[in-house]
Amino acid sequence: MRRKAYDDLLAWKNGKTKQALLVTGARQIGKTYLIREFGGGEYDHVAEFNLATDDVTRESFLAARSADDLALRISIAADGPLVPGHTLVFIDEVQECPNVVTYIKTLVDRGEYDYVLSGSLLGVELENVRSYPVGYMSELMMFPMDFEEFCWATGLADQAFAMARDCFERQTPVPDFLHERLSALFHRYLLTGGMPDVVAAFVRDNAVDNVRTLQADIRRFYNRDITQYAPRDRRLVIQEIYRMIPGQLNNPTRRFKVGDIADVQRFSQVQDEFLWLSRANVALPVYNVDEPKGPLRAAEERRLLKLFYSDVGLLTGTYEKRSTLGILDGLGTQSGETSSSHDRMNFGGVYENVVAQELVAHGFAPYYFTGKKVGELDFLIEDADGRIRALEIKSGSRFRSHAALDKALVAPGYGIDEAIVFAETNVERDGKVLYLPVYMVSLLHRTRQLV
């Protein structure tokens, strides 16, 4: 499938001097597939090693005692020729052999081959690497397919998004035919999410049963990873927190109530468990800030947070299938509304999850704000130039009611430069507030760089 990260890989290849590339991200997001596609398209030769499935190669690499020793073992294990200047060495599931990361500095110094390393849970498994090769390794974080990539997979023409982007920039309504098409695709994206295998199944079958089966499998994989990789004395609590996310997102504030965890009274008791889920890239924490002005990171308050799944489809897949019927037509309710049908549910948590997912994938570190005098702002983001945007996310019909946002815009000392309400509507400006269709969150981008 077409992925934006391909361009990041190409930029690394063309712009690097002596850097390997470490591709990180959660399991099942398409890292291996994309790197293979990149290698096949941009190199004459590719030597691939999967250290999770190839026991012989893994044990051989673990036995290496120097960079020269590892280079020899790579040449022996490779199926094809290693041609200097024309070969990509791709080492997958590198967390199984952390010493590869230690020796990579010397290997790239030779300048013979390009090296791409990848794996799952690298944020937690590579913490104790003996000598991280600073200056010799760039890192690319991959995410599930975003909404635009999902649209590509369904066959939507590039011109459609270009037209929507033009309407976004000029703040003019999207033509009805395109607005209806993008809204319908967005509602389907809420059901499928961006896991490539799940998206492929949906595009192939146009049904959700296999989609939900694959989503359940992925959640089981993540729970198995917790059992295998998390510290033994923290595993049960980490699993409990991960299982609690859907229920916590169904409460009116979306804030994670730490007191709901068995035998826990204070955030400090479970701070490391939340951090593990974040570093494993299976959950997205969004922290509170003391006040809505920049720099947001300086105002971060880690005792209060919202916790989202890394993929919105994994969230909707936890709900009963019939309860998600309203998603297809944008007929959910939001906090404070009453439903005329027992089949309709509050999709506020689902909408906030997809927004958090898109913001993180597009380079933002989202926060939220809550204050006694103002109320709660769903998201705050900071652009590269320091501008602060307040985002309100509305899943129901009462999207013009946003008391907290109105109060924040006139509160003295607050630094909000732009206010946006994302809802089931078209583009419209009303004074200081810009209303945008919720699918347009995919058009918010902050400059991403390889680090």
C-alpha positions as a Markdown table, in Angstrom:
| # | Residue | x | y | z |
|---|---|---|---|---|
| 1 | Met | 0.0 | 0.0 | 0.0 |
| 2 | Arg | 1.1 | 3.5 | -0.7 |
| 3 | Arg | 2.6 | 5.1 | 2.4 |
| 4 | Lys | 3.9 | 8.6 | 3.1 |
| 5 | Ala | 6.9 | 7.1 | 5.0 |
| 6 | Tyr | 8.3 | 5.9 | 1.7 |
| 7 | Asp | 9.2 | 9.5 | 1.0 |
| 8 | Asp | 10.9 | 9.7 | 4.4 |
| 9 | Leu | 13.0 | 6.6 | 3.6 |
| 10 | Leu | 14.0 | 8.1 | 0.2 |
| 11 | Ala | 15.0 | 11.4 | 1.9 |
| 12 | Trp | 17.2 | 9.4 | 4.3 |
| 13 | Lys | 18.9 | 7.5 | 1.4 |
| 14 | Asn | 19.5 | 10.7 | -0.6 |
| 15 | Gly | 20.5 | 12.9 | 2.3 |
| 16 | Lys | 22.4 | 10.8 | 4.7 |
| 17 | Thr | 26.2 | 10.9 | 5.1 |
| 18 | Lys | 27.1 | 8.0 | 7.5 |
| 19 | Gln | 23.9 | 7.2 | 9.2 |
| 20 | Ala | 21.9 | 4.0 | 9.6 |
| 21 | Leu | 18.2 | 4.3 | 9.9 |
| 22 | Leu | 16.2 | 2.9 | 12.8 |
| 23 | Val | 12.5 | 2.5 | 11.8 |
| 24 | Thr | 10.3 | 2.3 | 14.9 |
| 25 | Gly | 6.6 | 2.0 | 15.7 |
| 26 | Ala | 4.0 | -0.4 | 17.0 |
| 27 | Arg | 3.6 | -4.0 | 15.7 |
| 28 | Gln | 1.5 | -4.6 | 12.6 |
| 29 | Ile | 1.7 | -1.0 | 11.2 |
| 30 | Gly | 3.5 | -2.1 | 8.0 |
| 31 | Lys | 7.2 | -1.4 | 8.8 |
| 32 | Thr | 8.6 | -4.6 | 7.3 |
| 33 | Tyr | 6.4 | -4.4 | 4.2 |
| 34 | Leu | 7.4 | -0.8 | 3.4 |
| 35 | Ile | 11.1 | -1.3 | 4.0 |
| 36 | Arg | 11.0 | -4.3 | 1.6 |
| 37 | Glu | 9.2 | -2.3 | -1.0 |
| 38 | Phe | 11.7 | 0.5 | -0.5 |
| 39 | Gly | 14.7 | -1.8 | -0.8 |
| 40 | Gly | 13.3 | -3.5 | -3.9 |
| 41 | Gly | 12.6 | -0.2 | -5.6 |
| 42 | Glu | 15.8 | 1.8 | -4.7 |
| 43 | Tyr | 18.6 | -0.8 | -4.5 |
| 44 | Asp | 20.1 | -3.4 | -6.7 |
| 45 | His | 20.6 | -5.9 | -3.8 |
| 46 | Val | 18.8 | -6.3 | -0.4 |
| 47 | Ala | 20.0 | -8.6 | 2.4 |
| 48 | Glu | 17.2 | -9.1 | 4.8 |
| 49 | Phe | 17.4 | -10.7 | 8.2 |
| 50 | Asn | 14.4 | -11.3 | 10.6 |
| 51 | Leu | 15.9 | -11.9 | 14.0 |
| 52 | Ala | 12.6 | -13.0 | 15.5 |
| 53 | Thr | 11.9 | -15.9 | 13.1 |
| 54 | Asp | 15.5 | -16.9 | 12.0 |
| 55 | Asp | 16.9 | -18.6 | 15.1 |
| 56 | Val | 20.2 | -19.5 | 13.5 |
| 57 | Thr | 20.9 | -15.9 | 12.3 |
| 58 | Arg | 19.8 | -14.5 | 15.7 |
| 59 | Glu | 22.1 | -16.7 | 17.7 |
| 60 | Ser | 25.0 | -16.0 | 15.3 |
| 61 | Phe | 24.5 | -12.2 | 15.6 |
| 62 | Leu | 24.2 | -12.4 | 19.4 |
| 63 | Ala | 27.5 | -14.2 | 19.4 |
| 64 | Ala | 29.4 | -11.4 | 17.6 |
| 65 | Arg | 32.0 | -9.8 | 19.8 |
| 66 | Ser | 33.0 | -6.9 | 17.6 |
| 67 | Ala | 31.8 | -4.9 | 14.6 |
| 68 | Asp | 34.2 | -6.8 | 12.4 |
| 69 | Asp | 32.8 | -10.1 | 13.7 |
| 70 | Leu | 29.3 | -9.0 | 13.1 |
| 71 | Ala | 30.1 | -7.9 | 9.5 |
| 72 | Leu | 31.5 | -11.3 | 8.8 |
| 73 | Arg | 28.4 | -13.0 | 10.1 |
| 74 | Ile | 26.2 | -10.7 | 8.0 |
| 75 | Ser | 28.1 | -11.7 | 4.9 |
| 76 | Ile | 27.8 | -15.4 | 5.7 |
| 77 | Ala | 24.1 | -15.2 | 6.5 |
| 78 | Ala | 23.1 | -13.2 | 3.5 |
| 79 | Asp | 21.3 | -15.1 | 0.7 |
| 80 | Gly | 22.7 | -13.0 | -2.1 |
| 81 | Pro | 25.8 | -10.9 | -2.9 |
| 82 | Leu | 26.7 | -7.8 | -0.8 |
| 83 | Val | 27.8 | -5.3 | -3.4 |
| 84 | Pro | 29.4 | -2.1 | -2.0 |
| 85 | Gly | 27.4 | 1.0 | -2.9 |
| 86 | His | 24.4 | -1.0 | -4.2 |
| 87 | Thr | 23.2 | -3.0 | -1.2 |
| 88 | Leu | 20.7 | -2.4 | 1.5 |
| 89 | Val | 21.1 | -4.4 | 4.7 |
| 90 | Phe | 17.8 | -4.7 | 6.4 |
| 91 | Ile | 17.8 | -6.2 | 9.9 |
| 92 | Asp | 14.2 | -6.7 | 11.2 |
| 93 | Glu | 13.2 | -7.2 | 14.8 |
| 94 | Val | 16.5 | -5.8 | 15.9 |
| 95 | Gln | 15.3 | -5.7 | 19.5 |
| 96 | Glu | 16.2 | -9.4 | 19.6 |
| 97 | Cys | 19.9 | -8.5 | 19.2 |
| 98 | Pro | 20.6 | -5.1 | 20.8 |
| 99 | Asn | 24.4 | -5.6 | 20.2 |
| 100 | Val | 23.6 | -4.9 | 16.5 |
| 101 | Val | 22.7 | -1.3 | 17.4 |
| 102 | Thr | 25.9 | -1.0 | 19.5 |
| 103 | Tyr | 28.1 | -2.1 | 16.5 |
| 104 | Ile | 26.3 | -0.1 | 13.8 |
| 105 | Lys | 28.6 | 2.9 | 14.2 |
| 106 | Thr | 31.6 | 1.0 | 12.9 |
| 107 | Leu | 29.6 | -0.7 | 10.2 |
| 108 | Val | 28.3 | 2.5 | 8.7 |
| 109 | Asp | 31.7 | 4.2 | 9.0 |
| 110 | Arg | 33.0 | 1.8 | 6.4 |
| 111 | Gly | 30.5 | 3.2 | 3.9 |
| 112 | Glu | 30.1 | -0.1 | 2.1 |
| 113 | Tyr | 26.3 | -0.7 | 2.5 |
| 114 | Asp | 23.2 | 1.1 | 3.7 |
| 115 | Tyr | 21.7 | -0.2 | 6.9 |
| 116 | Val | 18.0 | -0.1 | 8.0 |
| 117 | Leu | 17.1 | -1.5 | 11.3 |
| 118 | Ser | 13.5 | -2.1 | 12.5 |
| 119 | Gly | 11.5 | -3.8 | 15.1 |
| 120 | Ser | 8.7 | -3.6 | 17.6 |
| 121 | Leu | 8.8 | -2.3 | 21.2 |
| 122 | Leu | 12.1 | -0.6 | 20.5 |
| 123 | Gly | 11.2 | 2.3 | 22.8 |
| 124 | Val | 11.4 | -0.1 | 25.7 |
| 125 | Glu | 13.8 | -2.8 | 24.5 |
| 126 | Leu | 16.7 | -0.6 | 23.4 |
| 127 | Glu | 16.8 | 1.6 | 26.6 |
| 128 | Asn | 19.8 | -0.3 | 27.9 |
| 129 | Val | 21.8 | -0.6 | 24.7 |
| 130 | Arg | 25.5 | -0.3 | 25.8 |
| 131 | Ser | 26.5 | 2.5 | 23.4 |
| 132 | Tyr | 23.8 | 4.2 | 21.4 |
| 133 | Pro | 25.5 | 5.4 | 18.1 |
| 134 | Val | 24.8 | 9.1 | 18.4 |
| 135 | Gly | 25.3 | 10.8 | 15.1 |
| 136 | Tyr | 25.4 | 7.5 | 13.3 |
| 137 | Met | 21.7 | 6.6 | 13.4 |
| 138 | Ser | 18.6 | 8.5 | 12.3 |
| 139 | Glu | 15.2 | 7.4 | 13.6 |
| 140 | Leu | 11.9 | 7.3 | 11.7 |
| 141 | Met | 8.8 | 6.7 | 13.7 |
| 142 | Met | 6.0 | 5.0 | 11.7 |
| 143 | Phe | 2.3 | 5.1 | 12.6 |
| 144 | Pro | -0.8 | 3.3 | 11.4 |
| 145 | Met | -2.1 | 4.5 | 8.0 |
| 146 | Asp | -3.6 | 8.0 | 8.4 |
| 147 | Phe | -6.9 | 9.0 | 6.9 |
| 148 | Glu | -5.3 | 10.2 | 3.6 |
| 149 | Glu | -3.4 | 6.9 | 3.2 |
| 150 | Phe | -6.7 | 5.1 | 3.9 |
| 151 | Cys | -8.3 | 7.1 | 1.1 |
| 152 | Trp | -5.5 | 6.1 | -1.3 |
| 153 | Ala | -6.1 | 2.5 | -0.4 |
| 154 | Thr | -9.8 | 2.8 | -1.3 |
| 155 | Gly | -8.9 | 4.3 | -4.7 |
| 156 | Leu | -9.7 | 8.0 | -4.0 |
| 157 | Ala | -7.9 | 10.1 | -6.6 |
| 158 | Asp | -5.1 | 12.5 | -5.4 |
| 159 | Gln | -7.1 | 15.4 | -6.9 |
| 160 | Ala | -9.8 | 14.9 | -4.3 |
| 161 | Phe | -7.6 | 15.6 | -1.4 |
| 162 | Ala | -5.9 | 18.4 | -3.2 |
| 163 | Met | -9.3 | 20.1 | -3.6 |
| 164 | Ala | -10.1 | 19.6 | 0.1 |
| 165 | Arg | -6.7 | 21.0 | 1.0 |
| 166 | Asp | -7.4 | 24.1 | -1.1 |
| 167 | Cys | -10.8 | 24.6 | 0.7 |
| 168 | Phe | -9.0 | 24.2 | 4.0 |
| 169 | Glu | -6.4 | 26.8 | 3.2 |
| 170 | Arg | -8.9 | 29.3 | 1.7 |
| 171 | Gln | -11.5 | 28.5 | 4.4 |
| 172 | Thr | -14.3 | 27.9 | 1.9 |
| 173 | Pro | -16.9 | 25.1 | 1.9 |
| 174 | Val | -16.0 | 21.8 | 0.3 |
| 175 | Pro | -18.2 | 21.0 | -2.7 |
| 176 | Asp | -21.1 | 18.8 | -1.6 |
| 177 | Phe | -20.2 | 15.8 | -3.8 |
| 178 | Leu | -16.6 | 15.8 | -2.3 |
| 179 | His | -17.7 | 16.6 | 1.2 |
| 180 | Glu | -20.2 | 13.6 | 1.2 |
| 181 | Arg | -17.5 | 11.3 | -0.3 |
| 182 | Leu | -14.8 | 12.3 | 2.3 |
| 183 | Ser | -17.3 | 12.1 | 5.2 |
| 184 | Ala | -18.4 | 8.6 | 4.2 |
| 185 | Leu | -14.8 | 7.5 | 3.9 |
| 186 | Phe | -13.9 | 9.0 | 7.3 |
| 187 | His | -16.7 | 7.1 | 9.0 |
| 188 | Arg | -15.4 | 3.9 | 7.5 |
| 189 | Tyr | -11.9 | 4.8 | 8.7 |
| 190 | Leu | -13.3 | 5.1 | 12.2 |
| 191 | Leu | -14.4 | 1.5 | 11.9 |
| 192 | Thr | -11.3 | 0.1 | 10.3 |
| 193 | Gly | -8.5 | 2.3 | 11.6 |
| 194 | Gly | -5.1 | 2.3 | 9.8 |
| 195 | Met | -3.6 | -1.1 | 10.4 |
| 196 | Pro | -2.6 | -2.2 | 6.8 |
| 197 | Asp | -3.9 | -5.8 | 7.0 |
| 198 | Val | -7.2 | -4.5 | 8.4 |
| 199 | Val | -7.5 | -1.9 | 5.7 |
| 200 | Ala | -6.7 | -4.4 | 3.0 |
| 201 | Ala | -9.4 | -6.8 | 4.4 |
| 202 | Phe | -12.0 | -4.0 | 4.4 |
| 203 | Val | -11.1 | -2.8 | 0.9 |
| 204 | Arg | -11.3 | -6.4 | -0.3 |
| 205 | Asp | -14.5 | -7.5 | 1.4 |
| 206 | Asn | -16.4 | -4.3 | 2.2 |
| 207 | Ala | -17.5 | -5.9 | 5.4 |
| 208 | Val | -16.5 | -5.7 | 9.0 |
| 209 | Asp | -16.5 | -9.2 | 10.4 |
| 210 | Asn | -13.0 | -10.1 | 9.2 |
| 211 | Val | -11.9 | -6.5 | 10.1 |
| 212 | Arg | -13.0 | -7.1 | 13.7 |
| 213 | Thr | -11.3 | -10.5 | 13.8 |
| 214 | Leu | -8.0 | -9.0 | 12.7 |
| 215 | Gln | -8.3 | -6.1 | 15.2 |
| 216 | Ala | -8.9 | -8.6 | 18.0 |
| 217 | Asp | -5.8 | -10.5 | 16.9 |
| 218 | Ile | -3.7 | -7.3 | 17.0 |
| 219 | Arg | -4.9 | -6.5 | 20.5 |
| 220 | Arg | -4.0 | -10.0 | 21.6 |
| 221 | Phe | -0.5 | -9.5 | 20.0 |
| 222 | Tyr | -0.1 | -6.4 | 22.1 |
| 223 | Asn | -1.1 | -8.2 | 25.3 |
| 224 | Arg | 1.3 | -11.0 | 24.5 |
| 225 | Asp | 4.1 | -8.4 | 24.0 |
| 226 | Ile | 3.3 | -7.0 | 27.5 |
| 227 | Thr | 3.6 | -10.5 | 28.9 |
| 228 | Gln | 6.9 | -11.1 | 27.1 |
| 229 | Tyr | 8.7 | -7.8 | 27.3 |
| 230 | Ala | 7.3 | -5.7 | 30.2 |
| 231 | Pro | 9.0 | -6.0 | 33.6 |
| 232 | Arg | 7.6 | -9.0 | 35.5 |
| 233 | Asp | 6.3 | -7.0 | 38.4 |
| 234 | Arg | 4.4 | -4.6 | 36.2 |
| 235 | Arg | 2.8 | -6.8 | 33.6 |
| 236 | Leu | -0.6 | -7.3 | 35.2 |
| 237 | Val | -1.1 | -3.6 | 35.8 |
| 238 | Ile | 0.1 | -2.6 | 32.3 |
| 239 | Gln | -2.4 | -5.1 | 30.8 |
| 240 | Glu | -5.2 | -3.8 | 33.1 |
| 241 | Ile | -4.5 | -0.2 | 32.0 |
| 242 | Tyr | -4.5 | -1.2 | 28.3 |
| 243 | Arg | -7.8 | -3.0 | 28.7 |
| 244 | Met | -9.4 | -0.1 | 30.5 |
| 245 | Ile | -8.8 | 2.4 | 27.7 |
| 246 | Pro | -12.1 | 1.9 | 25.9 |
| 247 | Gly | -14.1 | 2.3 | 29.1 |
| 248 | Gln | -12.2 | 5.4 | 30.2 |
| 249 | Leu | -12.7 | 7.0 | 26.8 |
| 250 | Asn | -16.5 | 6.5 | 27.2 |
| 251 | Asn | -16.6 | 8.8 | 30.3 |
| 252 | Pro | -17.7 | 12.4 | 29.7 |
| 253 | Thr | -14.2 | 14.0 | 30.2 |
| 254 | Arg | -12.2 | 11.2 | 28.6 |
| 255 | Arg | -9.6 | 11.6 | 31.4 |
| 256 | Phe | -8.1 | 8.4 | 32.7 |
| 257 | Lys | -9.2 | 7.9 | 36.3 |
| 258 | Val | -6.2 | 6.4 | 37.9 |
| 259 | Gly | -8.3 | 5.5 | 41.0 |
| 260 | Asp | -10.2 | 2.9 | 38.8 |
| 261 | Ile | -7.1 | 0.8 | 38.7 |
| 262 | Ala | -7.2 | -1.9 | 41.4 |
| 263 | Asp | -5.3 | -0.9 | 44.6 |
| 264 | Val | -4.1 | 2.4 | 43.1 |
| 265 | Gln | -4.7 | 5.8 | 44.7 |
| 266 | Arg | -2.0 | 8.0 | 43.2 |
| 267 | Phe | -0.6 | 8.5 | 39.7 |
| 268 | Ser | 3.0 | 8.1 | 41.0 |
| 269 | Gln | 2.2 | 4.4 | 41.7 |
| 270 | Val | 1.6 | 3.6 | 38.0 |
| 271 | Gln | 3.6 | 6.3 | 36.2 |
| 272 | Asp | 6.0 | 3.8 | 34.8 |
| 273 | Glu | 3.2 | 1.5 | 33.6 |
| 274 | Phe | 1.7 | 4.4 | 31.5 |
| 275 | Leu | 5.2 | 5.3 | 30.2 |
| 276 | Trp | 5.8 | 1.7 | 29.1 |
| 277 | Leu | 2.6 | 1.7 | 27.0 |
| 278 | Ser | 3.6 | 5.0 | 25.5 |
| 279 | Arg | 7.2 | 3.8 | 24.7 |
| 280 | Ala | 5.8 | 0.6 | 23.2 |
| 281 | Asn | 3.8 | 2.8 | 20.8 |
| 282 | Val | 0.5 | 1.0 | 21.6 |
| 283 | Ala | -1.1 | 3.9 | 23.5 |
| 284 | Leu | -1.0 | 7.6 | 23.1 |
| 285 | Pro | -1.0 | 9.8 | 26.2 |
| 286 | Val | -2.3 | 13.3 | 26.0 |
| 287 | Tyr | -1.3 | 15.3 | 29.1 |
| 288 | Asn | -3.0 | 18.2 | 30.7 |
| 289 | Val | -1.3 | 21.7 | 30.8 |
| 290 | Asp | -1.6 | 24.2 | 33.6 |
| 291 | Glu | -2.6 | 27.0 | 31.2 |
| 292 | Pro | -3.3 | 27.2 | 27.5 |
| 293 | Lys | -0.3 | 29.2 | 26.3 |
| 294 | Gly | 3.1 | 28.3 | 24.8 |
| 295 | Pro | 5.4 | 26.7 | 25.2 |
| 296 | Leu | 3.0 | 23.9 | 26.0 |
| 297 | Arg | 5.7 | 21.5 | 27.1 |
| 298 | Ala | 6.7 | 23.8 | 29.8 |
| 299 | Ala | 3.1 | 23.7 | 31.2 |
| 300 | Glu | 2.7 | 20.0 | 31.1 |
| 301 | Glu | 1.1 | 18.3 | 34.0 |
| 302 | Arg | 1.7 | 14.5 | 33.9 |
| 303 | Arg | -0.6 | 13.5 | 36.7 |
| 304 | Leu | -3.6 | 14.2 | 34.5 |
| 305 | Leu | -3.9 | 12.6 | 31.1 |
| 306 | Lys | -6.1 | 11.1 | 28.5 |
| 307 | Leu | -5.0 | 7.7 | 27.1 |
| 308 | Phe | -5.9 | 6.7 | 23.6 |
| 309 | Tyr | -5.3 | 3.6 | 21.5 |
| 310 | Ser | -2.6 | 4.0 | 18.9 |
| 311 | Asp | -5.2 | 3.1 | 16.3 |
| 312 | Val | -8.9 | 4.1 | 16.3 |
| 313 | Gly | -10.0 | 0.9 | 14.7 |
| 314 | Leu | -8.6 | -1.1 | 17.6 |
| 315 | Leu | -10.9 | 1.1 | 19.8 |
| 316 | Thr | -14.1 | 0.7 | 17.8 |
| 317 | Gly | -13.4 | -3.0 | 17.5 |
| 318 | Thr | -13.8 | -3.4 | 21.2 |
| 319 | Tyr | -17.4 | -2.2 | 21.1 |
| 320 | Glu | -20.4 | -4.4 | 20.3 |
| 321 | Lys | -20.8 | -4.4 | 16.5 |
| 322 | Arg | -24.4 | -3.2 | 16.5 |
| 323 | Ser | -23.5 | -0.3 | 18.7 |
| 324 | Thr | -21.2 | 1.2 | 16.0 |
| 325 | Leu | -24.0 | 1.4 | 13.4 |
| 326 | Gly | -24.3 | 5.1 | 13.9 |
| 327 | Ile | -20.6 | 5.7 | 12.9 |
| 328 | Leu | -21.3 | 5.0 | 9.3 |
| 329 | Asp | -23.8 | 7.9 | 9.0 |
| 330 | Gly | -22.2 | 10.2 | 11.6 |
| 331 | Leu | -25.2 | 9.7 | 14.0 |
| 332 | Gly | -23.5 | 9.4 | 17.3 |
| 333 | Thr | -24.2 | 11.6 | 20.3 |
| 334 | Gln | -21.9 | 13.6 | 22.4 |
| 335 | Ser | -21.8 | 14.5 | 26.1 |
| 336 | Gly | -24.9 | 16.3 | 27.2 |
| 337 | Glu | -27.1 | 15.0 | 24.3 |
| 338 | Thr | -29.9 | 12.5 | 24.6 |
| 339 | Ser | -30.4 | 9.8 | 22.0 |
| 340 | Ser | -33.7 | 9.0 | 20.5 |
| 341 | Ser | -32.6 | 5.5 | 19.7 |
| 342 | His | -31.1 | 2.8 | 21.9 |
| 343 | Asp | -28.7 | 1.9 | 19.1 |
| 344 | Arg | -27.0 | 5.3 | 19.2 |
| 345 | Met | -24.0 | 5.8 | 21.5 |
| 346 | Asn | -21.7 | 8.6 | 22.5 |
| 347 | Phe | -18.9 | 8.5 | 20.0 |
| 348 | Gly | -17.0 | 11.4 | 21.6 |
| 349 | Gly | -14.1 | 9.2 | 22.7 |
| 350 | Val | -13.9 | 7.6 | 19.2 |
| 351 | Tyr | -13.6 | 11.0 | 17.5 |
| 352 | Glu | -11.1 | 12.2 | 20.0 |
| 353 | Asn | -9.0 | 9.1 | 19.5 |
| 354 | Val | -8.8 | 9.5 | 15.8 |
| 355 | Val | -7.9 | 13.2 | 16.2 |
| 356 | Ala | -5.1 | 12.3 | 18.7 |
| 357 | Gln | -3.9 | 9.6 | 16.3 |
| 358 | Glu | -3.8 | 12.0 | 13.3 |
| 359 | Leu | -2.1 | 14.8 | 15.3 |
| 360 | Val | 0.7 | 12.5 | 16.6 |
| 361 | Ala | 1.3 | 11.0 | 13.1 |
| 362 | His | 1.6 | 14.5 | 11.7 |
| 363 | Gly | 4.2 | 15.7 | 14.1 |
| 364 | Phe | 2.3 | 17.3 | 16.9 |
| 365 | Ala | 2.5 | 16.7 | 20.6 |
| 366 | Pro | -1.1 | 17.3 | 21.6 |
| 367 | Tyr | -2.2 | 18.4 | 25.1 |
| 368 | Tyr | -5.5 | 19.3 | 26.7 |
| 369 | Phe | -6.5 | 21.9 | 29.3 |
| 370 | Thr | -9.0 | 21.9 | 32.1 |
| 371 | Gly | -9.7 | 24.7 | 34.5 |
| 372 | Lys | -12.4 | 25.6 | 37.0 |
| 373 | Lys | -13.2 | 29.0 | 35.5 |
| 374 | Val | -13.1 | 27.9 | 31.8 |
| 375 | Gly | -13.9 | 24.2 | 31.6 |
| 376 | Glu | -12.1 | 21.7 | 29.3 |
| 377 | Leu | -10.4 | 22.2 | 25.9 |
| 378 | Asp | -10.2 | 18.9 | 24.1 |
| 379 | Phe | -6.8 | 19.5 | 22.5 |
| 380 | Leu | -4.1 | 22.2 | 22.3 |
| 381 | Ile | -1.4 | 22.0 | 19.7 |
| 382 | Glu | 1.7 | 24.2 | 19.0 |
| 383 | Asp | 2.9 | 24.9 | 15.5 |
| 384 | Ala | 6.5 | 25.1 | 14.6 |
| 385 | Asp | 6.3 | 28.9 | 14.8 |
| 386 | Gly | 4.9 | 28.8 | 18.3 |
| 387 | Arg | 1.3 | 29.5 | 17.4 |
| 388 | Ile | -1.2 | 27.8 | 19.7 |
| 389 | Arg | -4.4 | 26.2 | 18.3 |
| 390 | Ala | -7.3 | 25.1 | 20.5 |
| 391 | Leu | -9.3 | 22.2 | 19.0 |
| 392 | Glu | -12.8 | 21.1 | 20.0 |
| 393 | Ile | -14.0 | 17.8 | 18.8 |
| 394 | Lys | -17.7 | 17.3 | 18.4 |
| 395 | Ser | -19.3 | 14.0 | 17.4 |
| 396 | Gly | -23.0 | 15.1 | 17.7 |
| 397 | Ser | -25.3 | 17.7 | 16.3 |
| 398 | Arg | -24.7 | 20.4 | 18.9 |
| 399 | Phe | -21.3 | 21.3 | 17.6 |
| 400 | Arg | -22.0 | 25.1 | 17.9 |
| 401 | Ser | -22.1 | 24.8 | 21.7 |
| 402 | His | -18.6 | 25.1 | 23.1 |
| 403 | Ala | -18.7 | 27.2 | 26.3 |
| 404 | Ala | -15.2 | 26.3 | 27.4 |
| 405 | Leu | -13.7 | 27.4 | 24.1 |
| 406 | Asp | -15.6 | 30.7 | 24.1 |
| 407 | Lys | -14.4 | 31.4 | 27.7 |
| 408 | Ala | -10.8 | 30.6 | 26.8 |
| 409 | Leu | -10.8 | 32.9 | 23.8 |
| 410 | Val | -11.6 | 36.0 | 26.0 |
| 411 | Ala | -9.8 | 34.9 | 29.2 |
| 412 | Pro | -6.9 | 37.4 | 30.0 |
| 413 | Gly | -3.4 | 35.9 | 29.8 |
| 414 | Tyr | -4.3 | 32.9 | 27.6 |
| 415 | Gly | -2.3 | 32.6 | 24.4 |
| 416 | Ile | -4.7 | 30.9 | 21.9 |
| 417 | Asp | -4.0 | 32.1 | 18.4 |
| 418 | Glu | -6.7 | 30.0 | 16.6 |
| 419 | Ala | -9.8 | 28.1 | 17.6 |
| 420 | Ile | -11.1 | 25.2 | 15.5 |
| 421 | Val | -14.2 | 23.1 | 16.0 |
| 422 | Phe | -14.0 | 19.8 | 14.1 |
| 423 | Ala | -17.5 | 18.4 | 13.6 |
| 424 | Glu | -19.9 | 16.7 | 11.2 |
| 425 | Thr | -20.2 | 20.0 | 9.2 |
| 426 | Asn | -18.6 | 21.8 | 6.3 |
| 427 | Val | -16.2 | 24.7 | 6.4 |
| 428 | Glu | -17.5 | 27.8 | 8.0 |
| 429 | Arg | -16.1 | 30.7 | 10.0 |
| 430 | Asp | -18.1 | 32.4 | 12.8 |
| 431 | Gly | -16.1 | 35.2 | 14.4 |
| 432 | Lys | -13.1 | 33.8 | 16.1 |
| 433 | Val | -14.1 | 30.2 | 15.6 |
| 434 | Leu | -13.4 | 28.1 | 12.5 |
| 435 | Tyr | -15.7 | 25.2 | 11.9 |
| 436 | Leu | -14.2 | 22.3 | 9.9 |
| 437 | Pro | -15.4 | 18.9 | 8.8 |
| 438 | Val | -13.8 | 16.4 | 11.2 |
| 439 | Tyr | -12.0 | 14.7 | 8.3 |
| 440 | Met | -9.9 | 17.8 | 7.8 |
| 441 | Val | -7.9 | 17.1 | 10.9 |
| 442 | Ser | -5.9 | 15.0 | 8.4 |
| 443 | Leu | -4.8 | 18.3 | 6.9 |
| 444 | Leu | -3.1 | 19.6 | 10.0 |
| 445 | His | 0.7 | 19.0 | 9.7 |
| 446 | Arg | 3.7 | 20.1 | 11.7 |
| 447 | Thr | 7.1 | 19.8 | 10.0 |
| 448 | Arg | 8.5 | 16.3 | 10.6 |
| 449 | Gln | 12.2 | 15.6 | 10.6 |
| 450 | Leu | 14.3 | 12.4 | 11.0 |
| 451 | Val | 16.1 | 12.5 | 14.3 |
